[in-house]
Amino acid sequence: MIAASLNSALGRAGLLLMLAASVIGALTIVVGIWKGDKRLLRQAPRYAWLALGGSLLAAIMMQRALITRDFSLAYVQQVGSADTPPLYNFAAMWSALEGSILLWGLTLAAFTGAVAWRFRKRSGDELVGWALVVMFVVTAFFAMLSFGPADAFAAGAANVTSGPGPNPLLQNHILVLFHPPILYLGYVGFTVPFAFAIAALITGRLGEGWLEETRRWALFSWAFLTVGILLGGWWSYEVLGWSGVWAWDPVENASLLPWLTGTAYIHSVLVQERRGMLRVWNLSLLIATFSLTILGTFLTRSGVIQSVHAFGNGPVGTWLLAGFVVTVVVSLGLIAWRGDRLRSPGTIDSPLSREGAFLANNVLFTVFAFVVLLGTVFPLLIEALQDRRTVVGAPYFDRLSMPIGIVLLFLMAVAPVLPWRKASGELLRTRLFWPAWCGVAALVFSVLVGAAGWAPLIAFGLAGFAAGAALRQLVLATRRQGWRGLVGRANGGMIVHLGVIMIAVALAASNSFTHSATLELEQGEVAEWGGHTFELESVTVEINDAESERALKANVILDGENIYEPAITTYLNQGVTVGTPSVRTGFTKDVYLTLEPGAEPGGTVAVIRVFVKPMILWLWVGGAVMAIGTVLAAFPGKRRRATDPVSALIATPDLIASAARNDAPLAAGADDD
């Protein structure tokens, strides 16, 4: 009982410290700026570290409560169990509403502390000060949620000595340990560039310096969000038993939305740094990205949608929706206030230019985001206004996203070879010659291996075209600088493009050419289908040591070689049955097996559902290539010129206009050829 009260008391004390430090830190900076008191401004980092310490204490006490099975807490009663394996018991902290908000707050406090440490020598700078104010306010908001409506340390019912454990879908694959935290790093990380954007609007320092300060924060946040989404697809593929990676689920869409606007920002910020253009657009993209993370949190945790990912009805929905509205209104108000100072000194000279291609890219990503947002919230609006349920399914998303994806592949091929300002026809013919032949070769190869249908063939051809353009730039870079030429924004970006192309090809192939069958296998007989053989060796049942899981397995010999074990697992504490697929992963295709209901332990018959899915492996390879490219893009290449960060922060519109007129690189330099 003493240990139980200790978990609750120290956990709530940590949350209170986080809340108090965030509020006091924000007020200290505001007063310091108002009075011009540098001493107060220099104290701000201490409050960031106090908030981080409080959040860390709360997370540690929650983990302690889960490890010690402290069933005096309502949250442990909800997700804890003496039978849960240690790994999934640790991950149980983010398996339901209150714990996920706790993890969100910890991640946010960590980013706030990191920003305070990174800029600790410039804490007297007003731009840095206002950015910390924004981060303190957001941290205080989530601390308030954890301390109030989403209290993970609330007392539970008396005399409870056991719980059901986490959702069965969250305790049957190791990816549950990595997918949510990495996704949160992506979500929360965009708070940093958003905070500096708001600070730039407040201070009126609207040059391109704040972009340079936050470039890596935005890039790595985008990378974490990318990897998190891909890990979610991997989890879906290996856990849910439907053989797919993306179902346009509302919660999946909630993570895709900020990724789309964040991707648009990562591209268009290059135009602002190089030409001083798209200032309002970039600010709007950052605001949209941050706001969509709040909206996504609302969709996931408010109970307004039904999803395998959602946490059901919760008390935080109204608070999150209010936070979303306040963020949008205040941000747009600041843009309107500074509208006269946001005029861009540069203009697009020709659509056939790199900035023209980036703008087209941005428009497509924005349209894509609108399509996904509309399809996600439309059923909610219909239910709210007409009190009837409607469903926007995969056909809507597939039909509208396919042409957007095809045009984006085309832009990925053309944009890297375009110069700034204007391209001549002769230049385009020269630079696109080999990429175009790569596209033709990819199309011919696709036809030869049996691909059919206009959409996948166009996708394969454009993928070859885009890959050729990326490889062309990488070859030129390595010829000039050796392997060091792969480092830098432009060439690291080309490696990211190659990863995206791999994913696009894998999705086009798997979605277009998957075929499946249902086979009734009898012990001792060999069934043939799809160029493969299947033989049922036995049907067995396994019960874990804690007697909390019962797995009915069909042991199937695939192609006369290895045994694969598709299963149906029953989680006895919850009374929930979950199908567990078994997959043979290959270089060119996967063979995916699931067990249909009806098999009996020791029986001689089992019904197996078989999917043959081409090129799935390249989804995960593409994600790894994207991660590598992002790391390379985060560091300056040999041709980039270092800039004093302080002078960059105070870059004036006149300086940028001069740079734009002379087509000279701005603070960030240039990596293009």
Secondary structure as UniProt FT lines:
FT   HELIX           2..35
FT   HELIX           38..42
FT   HELIX           44..67
FT   TURN            68..69
FT   TURN            71..72
FT   HELIX           74..79
FT   TURN            82..83
FT   HELIX           86..91
FT   HELIX           92..94
FT   HELIX           97..118
FT   HELIX           120..122
FT   TURN            123..124
FT   HELIX           126..147
FT   TURN            148..150
FT   TURN            152..153
FT   TURN            158..159
FT   HELIX           168..170
FT   HELIX           174..177
FT   HELIX           179..189
FT   HELIX           191..203
FT   HELIX           209..239
FT   HELIX           250..275
FT   HELIX           279..301
FT   TURN            315..316
FT   HELIX           317..337
FT   HELIX           339..341
FT   HELIX           354..386
FT   HELIX           394..414
FT   HELIX           415..417
FT   HELIX           425..448
FT   TURN            449..450
FT   HELIX           454..481
FT   HELIX           482..486
FT   HELIX           489..513
FT   STRAND          515..522
FT   TURN            523..524
FT   STRAND          526..529
FT   TURN            530..531
FT   STRAND          532..543
FT   TURN            545..546
FT   STRAND          549..558
FT   TURN            559..560
FT   STRAND          563..564
FT   STRAND          567..571
FT   TURN            572..575
FT   STRAND          576..580
FT   STRAND          582..584
FT   STRAND          589..595
FT   TURN            597..598
FT   TURN            601..602
FT   STRAND          605..614
FT   TURN            615..616
FT   HELIX           617..633
FT   TURN            638..639
FT   HELIX           645..649
FT   HELIX           653..662
FT   TURN            667..668
//
